Amino acid sequence: MPVTALPPVPHYNAAPPTKADLDYADLATIDLSMMESTQGRAALASQVRDALLSHGFLYVINHGYPQTQGNRMFDIADVPFSSVSEEEKRTYSDIDQETGWYQAYKLRQYWHIDAGVRDQLEYINIDRNVHKQGHPEALRPFLPEIEEFARFNHTNVLFSILRLIALSLELPEDALVKIHKCDGLGEAFVRFIKYHPRCEEDEAKTNNVWLKGHTDSGSLTVLWSQPVAALQILGKDNKWRWIKHVENALVVNAGDAIEFLTGGYYKGTVHRVVRPPPDQQQYTRLGVFYFTMADGDVKLVPLYESPVLQRVGINPRCEDSAAPTMLEWRRGRANGYGRTELRPSQDKGVEEEVINGLVVKHYN
């Protein structure tokens, strides 16, 4: 049977890794090759528990996606930015108010960052079912590869980590997998992001912050590691630390949905994007992500049946009767981000907004 040739794609020239001496977060590394045995999964579940309790971020290695395919996906990720005109981008830039779903593009300067400065990042969302939306012409030849990439992230990465989280809670392995079918539009999707360098005046006005500290609204976010240092997480000691690039590794973090479902036992980790170190400031930063939500109709209440949560105590963010569904929560977060007026918090350097009656914090 003949092998179908892949369509040619322009090569994206990424920045070399930084040589700056940065204060990196000490993240756990989860080796998915250990998933095949019961003993291996038990050991990994313990590591995932410790990682989520300490940082909320972790590395994943030996996930099974070849380095060459990963490199090609970064080349594909640049196509919707470098090979699509601004006019065509605008035709795919609507937001669905019902779901909070950006129907393909979020254009540059759409969000207010601080002090009158607007963002310099653009991204494109691609639902894991690529046939649910329209796509710019230059991206269409690559849709089969993107769909397969989404399938890999969902089955091999998301489901593996969800099983480990369930085991860490002493729940059946499929307890979380069952509520992440993600058949609704925007419940699981690939996102390509391109950050562009900013002028010195904008950097000064925003203290070099490109995206304020925030938590993700969904369950788990998968970031395919790339060399430009810019991502930082807020530690329990209230210090920001950098995330180090690890070749062909994944950086996975917990979001709001996991915090809701575990009654605050595992928390969504605050992270932000800042100006890269001097030896990378002339480069764009291209990101490849897989974002996941619980199914839209899932009510975000704690998993009371977890023996672990029963032992440690459950601290829900709200009464069960007031808990939002996943769809309600992500819609509120998406529709408000970068477009609503934030109010000062009592905490220094923190601003707040209220979504579904719950306070959401943004960190400068």
N, C-alpha and C positions, 0 to 999 in steps of 0.2 A: 504494500500500500504506500503510495507516494506521500512524502512529508510536505505539508503545505508551508510555503515560504512565508515568513513574517514580513509585513510591510516595513519598508525602511523608515527610520526615524532619526531626525537630527540629534546629534550628541549634545547633551547638556554638560558644560564644563563646570564642575563643582569646585568650590574653594578647597585648597589644601587644609588639613587640620591645623588649628591654631597652635602656636608655640608659646602662647601666654601662660603664665603660672596662675591658674585659676583655682578657686576653692570649690572643688567638686563634691557633690553629694555622694555618699558611700552607699550605693544601691545594691540590693541583693540581685543575684543572677539566677534565673530559673531555667534549668536545662530540660527542655521538653522531650529529649530522647529518653528520659526516665519515666515517661507517662505509660509505657507499655506494661509495666508490672504493678501489681497492687502495692507492693512494698515501696516502689519508686514514687507512686502517686501519694502515698502517705507521707513520705519524706518531703515531697514538693509542697504538699498542703501545709505542712508546718512552716516551710520557708516562706510561702505566700502569706500566711497569717502574720509572721514576724515582719515581713516587708510592708504589708498594709498598715500594721499598727505603728511602725516606726516612720515610714516616709510616704506611703501611699503610691509610690512609684517603684518600678522594678524593671530589670532587663530580662529579656527572653532570648535564649540562644538555642541552636540546634532545632529550629522550628521546621526545617524541611524545605524552605524556599531557597533555591540556588542563588548564589551571589550574582551570577550573570543575569538572571532574570530580574533580580532586584535592581541592578544597574540599569537595565533596559526600562524598568518601570519609572525610574527617575527621568530618563530621557523622554518617555511618554508624558510624564507629569508636566514637562515644560511646554508641550505642544499647545495646550489651550491658552497659554499666555504669550508665547513668542510667535506662534503661527496663526493667530486669530486677530482680526482687526478690532479696534475699539468699538466700531459700529456694530459688528456682529456680536461682540460680547454683550452689548446693551440689549440686544434682542433676546438674550437668554439670562436676563438678570432680574426677573420678577421674584417677589417673595409671596408665598402662600400664607396669608394671615391665619388661616384655619389651623395649619400645622406648624407654622414658624419655619417652613422649609424654603431655603433659597433655591429656586429652580435653576440650578446651574451656578451662575456667577454671583459673587459678592465683589463689587468693583472697588477700586482704590478710592480713598477719601469718603467712604460712606459712613464710617464711625467717627465720633468725636473721642479723642484720646484724653487731652487735657489742655488747658490754657489756650483754647482756640485752635489747637493743632489736630488735624484729621489724619486718619491712618494712611499708611503707604503699603498696604498689603492687599492682594487680590487672591480670591480662591474660587474654585469650582467644586460643587458637590455632584457626585454621581451615585445615584441609588444603586444598591447591590443588584437590583434587577434593572439593567441598563435600558430596558425597553419602556420604562415608566415615564421617561422624559425625553425631550429633544436635546440634541447635542450639536455643537458647532461642527462645521464640515470637516475641518482638519483633524478632529478627534475621532471621527466615525470609523476609520480603518482599524483603530486600536480598541474598539469596544469589546470584541471577544476576549482580548487579553485582560482588559480591566475587569470584566465580569468574572473571569477565572481568578484574578487576583483577589477580588472581593470574596469569592467563594472560599479561597484558601484562608483568608483572614478570619472568616466567620467560623468555618469548620475546624481548622487546625489550631487557630490561636484563641479566638474568643471562647469557643466551647471548652477548650482545654483549661483556660484560666477560670472560667465559671465553675467547672467541675472541681477544681482545686479549692476555690473559695467555699463551695458547698461542703466539701470534706472538712475544711477548716472549721466549719460551723457544726460539724457532726450531723449533717443532713445527707439524704440520698444524693449521689453524684449528679443526678439530672435535675435536681430541685430548681436550679437557676436556668439551666439550659431550656427547660420547658417553657419558661416565660420570655425567651429570647428567640422566638421564631422569626420575628422582624420581617413580616410580610407587608406591613404598611409602608407607604411612601415616607422615606426619610428616617426610618427606624434603624437602619444600618446602611452606611454609605462610605464610599471612598471620597476623600477630600485631598485635592492638590492645592497647596498654598505657596505663593511667591511673595516674599518680603523684598521690598526695594529700599536701597539706602536713602536716608533722609538728609536734609540740609542741617548745618550746624545750629542755625537758629531754632529749628524745631527740636533738635536734641536738647538744647539748653532749656527750652520751655517745659519739656516733659521729663527732665532729669534722665534722659536716655532710655525711657521706658517706651517700648513699641506697643505693648499690649499689657494692660493693667493686670495685676494679680487677680485670679479668678479660679473657680472650680468649673469642671465640665458638667453639663446638665445630665448626661446619660449615665450608662453603667460603666463601661470600660472604653478607654481610648488607646488605640495602638498607633504609635509613631515609629516609622521606619527610620532608624538612626541615620543622620546626615552630618557632615563635618562642621558646619558653621555653628559656633557656640553662641547661643542666644537664649536658650531655655533655662529658666531658673525655678527652683521650688522653695517654698517657705518652710523652714524647719520648725520644730517645736520650741527651739530656742529663739525664734523670731528672726533668724538670719536667712538671707537668700543665698542659695548655693547653686552652682552650675550643674547641668547634666552633661556628662562627657560622652563624646561620640565613640561608639563601639561598632566596628565594621560588621555589617550584615546582622546586627542585633536589633531587637525591637525594644522600644521604651513603652511600657504599659502603665497606665494610671487609672485609679478608681475615680468615679464621678459621683454626682449627687444621688443617683438612683441607688447605688450600693450603700451610701450612707443612710438613705431612707429605709432600705430593706433590712439593714443590720441594726436598726435602732441606734445609730451613732457609734457602734462598735468599730466599724471601719469608716473612715471619713474621706470625703472628697478632698484631694490635696490641692492647696492653693499654688498656682504656678503662674509665671508671667514670661513675656518675651522682651528682651532688652537689646540695646545696641551691641553688636559683636565686639570682641577685642580688636585693637588697632590693626593687626595683621590680616583681618578679614573684613574690614569695614567697606572695602570697595566692591565686595561681592554681593550678589543677590543670595537670598536664602530660600531654597526650594524644599518644601516639606511634602511628604507622602503619609497620609493618615488613613485609619479606618475607625470611624466613630460608630458606637453602638448604643442603642437604647433598649430598655425593656419594651415589650409589646405595648402599644398605645393604650389599651384598655386595662393594663395592670395598675391597680391601686397601690400607691407607694407607702405601704404600711409594713412594719417590722415582721420578720419571719419568726413569729412567736414559738413555733414548734422546734426551733434550734435549741438543743441542750446547752450549747455554749452561751447563747444569749440569755437563757434562763439563769445560768450561773453568774454571769458577769453583771447582769442588770441591763435593762433596755431603757434608752433615753431618746424617745422619738422626737422629731422636730416639731410635731404638732399632734393633736388628738387624731385618732384614726378617722373620726367622722369628717375631719377637715382636710385629710390627706388628699393631695391631687393624684390624678392618674398620670401615667408617664406622658401621655399626649398633652395634658393640661400643663404639666411642668415644663416640658421642652418648648411648647408654644410660647409660654410666658417668658422664659429665658431668652429665646431667640428673637422674639419681637421687641424686647426691651433693650438688648445689648447694644451699647454704643449710640442709642437714640433717645434714651430717657434721661431726665435730669437726676443726677445722683445727689443725695444729701449727705452732709458730713456726719460721720459716726463719732461716738465718744472715744473710740480708739484712735490714736494718732496715726495719720497716714491712711485711714480707711474711709471709704464712702459706701453708702448703702442705697439699695432700692428695695421695694416690697413687691413680691410676686406671689400670687395666690395666697396673700395674707402672711407670707413668710419673708423674713429679712434675708437678702442676698448681699454679701459684702464684696467690695472691689478694693484691691490693695494697690496703693501707689508705690 
